[in-house]
Amino acid sequence: MISPNDIKAKAERKYSTFLQAVVQVIPFSKVIIPGDKTYTKTSVADFEKEILALVNQSKEKKGFGYTIDYQTIKTKTIGTQSLPISIYFDTERDFLRFLGKEKEVDIFNNNWQLIHSNFPELKDWIIKNPTKIIHHQGRWESILKICNYFKNCPKPNLYIRELPASVHTKFIESNQSILTELLDIIIQNHFNPNEREFEKRFNLKFREPLVRFKVLDKKISQTYFSNLDDIAIPVSQFDSLNLPLKKVLVVENKTTLYTTLTLPKMDNTIAIFGQGNAVTNIQNAKWLDDLTVLYWGDIDAYGFEILSRIRKHFKHTKSVLMDKTTFDKYFENDSGKPTTDTSTLNLTDKERELYNLLKTNNWRLEQEKIPFDYVNRHFDNE
């Protein structure tokens, strides 16, 4: 037989539908609880125990909660008994008090009406998301301040913490998910739908990642950077960089970046620290299309996968020191990190052959394990 705990679980699953009806001003209708009304047929004592548990939590005993309708039935095993045939909540008070939601619904009513009065265009969202209104209880005044600011100024071009919205400085960062849902509706003609990051989506300034590079030509270092040769600049500035370059070397390993200045004289060349995200950081630097682009990564599966991603944007990228000869000469039986990439990589036949070997055996040769003299001889001929 259904238990009071079963009834509560089923009633809680109907709570969201109840809230939706409240917003739509639909009068309360009886909430029927489906469930197994059969009984234990072993003995009268067992039957009475089940019925007692059910009745003790009902409106009949507590003055609120679920109502039980009975039917007198003559049974084969326990004689004539009054058996429950229907369980339901007859009034809104019965339903909410049983769930302990009376105060919560009062607050919900205040909040959804506040939201709707400020932004009638959110009516459909309110109906679909009543539990989100409850989840953000206590924050709606601040949430609506932010929404109102963006409605009046949909393209702020400010940092999040610069917004003059009279909320806690970290409030927007902590509530980006709900704000995104609302702003997508409120300023639907002024946001960037293809952007996932909050700042980019809603026309805010954001902290750009830096592109770090070493200037390998001393003349360029002297002329453009006051003899500085280790530079880090925002991506947008790197995209418009204008230097007399002929060659760019992308390296993945920080140690290797430090040692690039020991390479043979490399006129009109910079070395970029890729750090695994080189593609993201340099993909819009179209001036690289006119230069020789070299990629030097670890000789492992990940190294070749990064190479393939770079070639998606710069098809002319050439790998250096990532060949079978170098691998066989200096490999020390090190293991790499297993990869699950199943895409078709943009590699040459020889690169693909070595990639498959590395991936199958999970082998790895790190850049810094290749001796300087070997590296220098290679770049002498590059």
Beta strands, then each sheet from edge to edge (+ up, - down):
strand 1: 31-32
strand 2: 67-74
strand 3: 80-89
strand 4: 210-215
strand 5: 230-234
strand 6: 247-251
strand 7: 269-273
strand 8: 292-296
strand 9: 318-319
strand 10: 334-335
strand 11: 363-364
sheet 1: 1+ 3- 2+
sheet 2: 5+ 4- 7+ 6+ 8+ 9+
sheet 3: 10+ 11-
end
